[in-house]
Amino acid sequence: MASTGRRGPYFCGIDAAMDVVSGKWKSLILWELQAHGRRRFAELRRGLPGVSEKMLAQHLREMEEDALVHREVYGEVPPRVEYSLTEHGATLNAALESLAGWGSARIERIGAERLHAGAEPDAGAEPDAGAPRGGAAPRAGARSGGGAATAAPVR
């Protein structure tokens, strides 16, 4: 497997962890795969409104190189490719749960709106720039809320 060039040196563990999860969509890809198990590319894209095909492909490649995601190619016509979390990816996802809790508390503290993926926005409603994005169904004790600029506020 090719090296991403992201192998240190690091100042601390946070530096090393942020190197792996840097990028707007990586943590949300982790949550989506945790919530749904195996996903095809198009399913991931639908679950993450607002992500471009290029960015999703780039992040998945990097996450595969970092051993967070497993890419399974089936020898079928048409070709079928599925993505799933590796054990290493699942441990990172578990580590992000406390960050998700912190983010949820922040949303409540500042009174930001929570967004849901796939919902139509209210007329005249503008999404909050600080709100979380993503489309995976929340797991018990995990992130709450999700969506993108095309999502409607939760009431």
C-alpha positions in Angstrom: 0.0 0.0 0.0 1.3 3.5 -0.8 2.4 5.7 2.0 0.5 9.0 2.5 3.6 10.8 3.8 1.7 11.5 7.0 3.9 9.5 9.4 5.3 12.1 11.8 7.2 13.4 13.5 4.5 14.4 16.0 4.4 16.7 19.0 2.0 14.5 20.9 -0.8 12.0 20.6 -3.4 14.6 19.6 -1.1 15.7 16.7 -0.9 12.1 15.5 -4.7 11.6 15.9 -5.6 14.8 14.1 -3.3 13.9 11.3 -5.4 10.8 10.6 -8.9 12.5 11.0 -8.0 15.8 9.3 -10.4 16.7 6.6 -14.0 17.8 6.8 -15.6 14.4 6.1 -13.4 11.7 7.6 -15.0 11.6 11.0 -18.4 11.5 9.4 -17.4 8.7 7.2 -16.3 6.8 10.3 -19.7 7.4 11.9 -21.6 6.4 8.8 -19.7 3.1 8.5 -20.1 2.4 12.2 -23.8 3.0 12.0 -24.4 1.0 8.8 -21.6 -1.5 8.5 -20.7 -2.2 4.9 -21.5 0.6 2.5 -21.1 1.1 -1.2 -19.7 4.4 -2.5 -23.1 5.7 -3.6 -24.6 4.8 -0.2 -21.9 6.7 1.6 -22.4 9.7 -0.7 -26.1 9.7 0.0 -25.5 9.4 3.7 -23.2 12.4 3.7 -25.1 15.2 1.9 -22.8 17.9 0.6 -19.7 15.7 0.1 -18.4 15.7 -3.5 -17.5 12.5 -5.3 -13.9 13.7 -5.5 -13.6 14.4 -1.8 -15.3 11.2 -0.8 -13.0 9.2 -3.0 -9.9 11.0 -1.7 -10.8 10.6 1.9 -11.6 6.9 1.5 -8.2 6.3 -0.2 -6.4 8.1 2.7 -8.5 6.2 5.3 -7.7 2.9 3.5 -3.9 3.8 3.6 -4.2 4.6 7.3 -5.9 1.2 7.9 -9.1 2.8 9.1 -11.3 1.5 6.3 -11.3 -1.8 4.4 -12.1 -1.7 0.7 -13.6 -4.9 -0.7 -13.7 -5.3 -4.5 -16.0 -8.1 -5.8 -15.2 -9.7 -9.2 -18.7 -9.1 -10.6 -20.1 -7.3 -13.6 -20.8 -4.6 -13.0 -18.0 -4.2 -10.5 -19.1 -3.9 -6.8 -16.9 -2.2 -4.1 -17.9 -2.1 -0.5 -16.3 -0.2 2.4 -16.3 -1.1 6.0 -14.4 -0.1 9.2 -11.3 -2.0 10.2 -10.8 -2.8 13.9 -8.3 0.1 13.9 -11.1 2.4 12.5 -13.6 1.2 15.1 -11.1 2.1 17.9 -10.8 5.6 16.5 -14.5 5.9 16.2 -14.8 5.0 19.9 -12.2 7.6 20.8 -14.3 10.2 18.9 -17.4 9.5 21.0 -16.3 11.8 23.8 -15.6 14.6 21.2 -19.2 14.1 19.8 -20.5 14.5 23.4 -18.5 17.7 23.8 -19.9 18.9 20.4 -23.5 18.1 21.4 -23.0 20.1 24.7 -21.6 23.0 22.7 -24.6 23.0 20.3 -26.9 23.2 23.4 -24.8 25.9 25.1 -24.7 28.2 22.1 -28.3 27.4 21.0 -27.3 26.3 17.5 -29.8 24.4 15.4 -29.4 20.7 14.8 -29.8 19.5 11.2 -31.0 16.2 9.8 -29.8 14.8 6.5 -32.3 14.6 3.6 -34.9 17.0 5.0 -36.0 20.0 3.0 -35.0 23.3 4.5 -37.7 25.6 5.8 -38.3 28.6 3.5 -36.0 31.4 4.5 -34.1 29.2 7.0 -30.3 29.4 6.9 -28.2 26.5 8.2 -25.9 27.3 11.1 -22.3 27.3 10.0 -21.2 25.7 13.3 -23.7 22.8 13.2 -22.4 19.3 12.7 -22.7 17.7 9.3 -23.3 14.1 8.2 -26.1 11.7 7.6 -25.6 8.6 9.7 -28.3 7.7 12.1 -27.2 8.5 15.6 -26.2 5.6 17.8 -27.0 5.4 21.5 -24.4 7.6 23.3 -22.9 8.8 20.0 -23.2 11.9 17.9 -26.5 13.6 17.8 -27.7 15.5 14.8 -26.3 15.6 11.3 -26.9 17.0 7.9 -25.5 19.5 5.5 -26.5 22.8 3.9 -29.5 21.1 2.3 -30.9 19.9 5.6 -33.7 21.4 7.6 -33.4 22.5 11.3 -34.7 20.1 13.9 -37.4 21.6 16.1 
